[in-house]
Amino acid sequence: MATIVVDVMLKPEILDPQGNAVASALPRLGFTFATSVRQGKRFEIHIEGDATPAQLAEVEKAAEVLLSNPVIETYVVRVEK
């Protein structure tokens, strides 16, 4: 069984109010390591056997059409071992 992961993030020029809220809350909770935070989505798609180029192409199309909004988001498709 393989896992295909799709990571979706807002494009850098798009405001991220949720990320900003997290970034503001971190210091109040005693965490001082972050200079900024961006929030995204992660989809894990489990398939039988090893991922084939055809399956990756299908997931890529699904990411473009369903899992992300290409106007404001970018995505990366990868196989996780």
CYANA upper distance limits for C-alpha pairs under 8 A (distance plus 0.5 A):
  1 MET  CA     46 HIS  CA      7.33
  1 MET  CA     47 ILE  CA      6.16
  1 MET  CA     48 GLU  CA      5.01
  1 MET  CA     49 GLY  CA      5.11
  1 MET  CA     50 ASP  CA      6.96
  2 ALA  CA     46 HIS  CA      6.32
  2 ALA  CA     47 ILE  CA      5.93
  2 ALA  CA     48 GLU  CA      6.86
  2 ALA  CA     49 GLY  CA      6.49
  2 ALA  CA     50 ASP  CA      6.00
  2 ALA  CA     51 ALA  CA      6.84
  2 ALA  CA     79 VAL  CA      7.70
  2 ALA  CA     80 GLU  CA      7.53
  2 ALA  CA     81 LYS  CA      7.17
  3 THR  CA     44 GLU  CA      6.78
  3 THR  CA     45 ILE  CA      6.01
  3 THR  CA     46 HIS  CA      5.01
  3 THR  CA     47 ILE  CA      6.81
  3 THR  CA     51 ALA  CA      8.49
  3 THR  CA     79 VAL  CA      6.36
  3 THR  CA     80 GLU  CA      5.89
  3 THR  CA     81 LYS  CA      7.41
  4 ILE  CA     44 GLU  CA      6.37
  4 ILE  CA     45 ILE  CA      5.53
  4 ILE  CA     46 HIS  CA      6.84
  4 ILE  CA     47 ILE  CA      8.20
  4 ILE  CA     51 ALA  CA      8.07
  4 ILE  CA     56 LEU  CA      8.31
  4 ILE  CA     77 VAL  CA      7.49
  4 ILE  CA     78 ARG  CA      6.22
  4 ILE  CA     79 VAL  CA      4.93
  4 ILE  CA     80 GLU  CA      6.49
  5 VAL  CA     42 ARG  CA      7.40
  5 VAL  CA     43 PHE  CA      6.12
  5 VAL  CA     44 GLU  CA      5.18
  5 VAL  CA     45 ILE  CA      6.72
  5 VAL  CA     76 VAL  CA      8.48
  5 VAL  CA     77 VAL  CA      6.26
  5 VAL  CA     78 ARG  CA      5.84
  5 VAL  CA     79 VAL  CA      6.49
  5 VAL  CA     80 GLU  CA      7.05
  6 VAL  CA     42 ARG  CA      6.24
  6 VAL  CA     43 PHE  CA      5.56
  6 VAL  CA     44 GLU  CA      7.12
  6 VAL  CA     63 ALA  CA      7.63
  6 VAL  CA     75 TYR  CA      7.04
  6 VAL  CA     76 VAL  CA      6.06
  6 VAL  CA     77 VAL  CA      5.07
  6 VAL  CA     78 ARG  CA      7.07
  7 ASP  CA     40 GLY  CA      7.77
  7 ASP  CA     41 LYS  CA      6.41
  7 ASP  CA     42 ARG  CA      5.14
  7 ASP  CA     43 PHE  CA      7.02
  7 ASP  CA     75 TYR  CA      5.92
  7 ASP  CA     76 VAL  CA      5.76
  7 ASP  CA     77 VAL  CA      7.18
  8 VAL  CA     40 GLY  CA      6.07
  8 VAL  CA     41 LYS  CA      5.54
  8 VAL  CA     42 ARG  CA      6.77
  8 VAL  CA     67 LEU  CA      8.31
  8 VAL  CA     68 SER  CA      6.96
  8 VAL  CA     73 GLU  CA      7.03
  8 VAL  CA     74 THR  CA      6.23
  8 VAL  CA     75 TYR  CA      4.83
  8 VAL  CA     76 VAL  CA      7.19
  9 MET  CA     38 ARG  CA      8.28
  9 MET  CA     39 GLN  CA      7.39
  9 MET  CA     40 GLY  CA      5.02
  9 MET  CA     41 LYS  CA      7.06
  9 MET  CA     73 GLU  CA      5.92
  9 MET  CA     74 THR  CA      5.95
  9 MET  CA     75 TYR  CA      6.80
 10 LEU  CA     14 ILE  CA      6.71
 10 LEU  CA     16 ASP  CA      7.89
 10 LEU  CA     38 ARG  CA      8.33
 10 LEU  CA     39 GLN  CA      8.24
 10 LEU  CA     40 GLY  CA      7.23
 10 LEU  CA     72 ILE  CA      6.31
 10 LEU  CA     73 GLU  CA      4.72
 10 LEU  CA     74 THR  CA      6.71
 11 LYS  CA     72 ILE  CA      6.13
 11 LYS  CA     73 GLU  CA      5.49
 11 LYS  CA     74 THR  CA      6.44
 14 ILE  CA     72 ILE  CA      7.10
 16 ASP  CA     20 ASN  CA      6.70
 16 ASP  CA     38 ARG  CA      6.98
 16 ASP  CA     39 GLN  CA      7.73
 17 PRO  CA     21 ALA  CA      6.61
 18 GLN  CA     22 VAL  CA      6.83
 18 GLN  CA     38 ARG  CA      8.23
 18 GLN  CA     39 GLN  CA      7.18
 19 GLY  CA     23 ALA  CA      6.62
 19 GLY  CA     36 SER  CA      8.18
 19 GLY  CA     37 VAL  CA      5.37
 19 GLY  CA     38 ARG  CA      5.05
 19 GLY  CA     39 GLN  CA      5.59
 20 ASN  CA     24 SER  CA      6.62
 20 ASN  CA     36 SER  CA      7.74
 20 ASN  CA     37 VAL  CA      6.81
 20 ASN  CA     38 ARG  CA      7.88
 21 ALA  CA     25 ALA  CA      6.68
 22 VAL  CA     26 LEU  CA      6.67
 22 VAL  CA     37 VAL  CA      7.27
 23 ALA  CA     27 PRO  CA      8.11
 23 ALA  CA     34 ALA  CA      7.52
 23 ALA  CA     35 THR  CA      7.96
 23 ALA  CA     36 SER  CA      6.19
 23 ALA  CA     37 VAL  CA      5.91
 24 SER  CA     28 ARG  CA      7.75
 25 ALA  CA     29 LEU  CA      6.87
 26 LEU  CA     30 GLY  CA      6.95
 26 LEU  CA     31 PHE  CA      5.53
 26 LEU  CA     32 THR  CA      7.28
 26 LEU  CA     34 ALA  CA      8.27
 27 PRO  CA     31 PHE  CA      5.35
 27 PRO  CA     32 THR  CA      5.78
 47 ILE  CA     51 ALA  CA      7.79
 51 ALA  CA     55 GLN  CA      6.71
 51 ALA  CA     56 LEU  CA      7.24
 51 ALA  CA     79 VAL  CA      7.79
 52 THR  CA     56 LEU  CA      6.77
 53 PRO  CA     57 ALA  CA      6.61
 54 ALA  CA     58 GLU  CA      6.81
 55 GLN  CA     59 VAL  CA      6.72
 56 LEU  CA     60 GLU  CA      6.51
 56 LEU  CA     77 VAL  CA      8.12
 57 ALA  CA     61 LYS  CA      6.75
 58 GLU  CA     62 ALA  CA      6.71
 59 VAL  CA     63 ALA  CA      6.52
 59 VAL  CA     77 VAL  CA      8.00
 60 GLU  CA     64 GLU  CA      6.81
 60 GLU  CA     77 VAL  CA      6.96
 61 LYS  CA     65 VAL  CA      6.61
 62 ALA  CA     66 LEU  CA      5.83
 62 ALA  CA     67 LEU  CA      6.82
 63 ALA  CA     67 LEU  CA      4.99
 63 ALA  CA     68 SER  CA      6.18
 63 ALA  CA     75 TYR  CA      7.61
 63 ALA  CA     77 VAL  CA      8.50
 64 GLU  CA     68 SER  CA      6.34
 64 GLU  CA     69 ASN  CA      7.69
 64 GLU  CA     70 PRO  CA      6.98
 64 GLU  CA     75 TYR  CA      8.46
 65 VAL  CA     69 ASN  CA      8.07
 68 SER  CA     73 GLU  CA      6.67
 68 SER  CA     74 THR  CA      7.72
 68 SER  CA     75 TYR  CA      7.55
 69 ASN  CA     73 GLU  CA      5.93
 69 ASN  CA     74 THR  CA      8.32
 70 PRO  CA     74 THR  CA      6.73
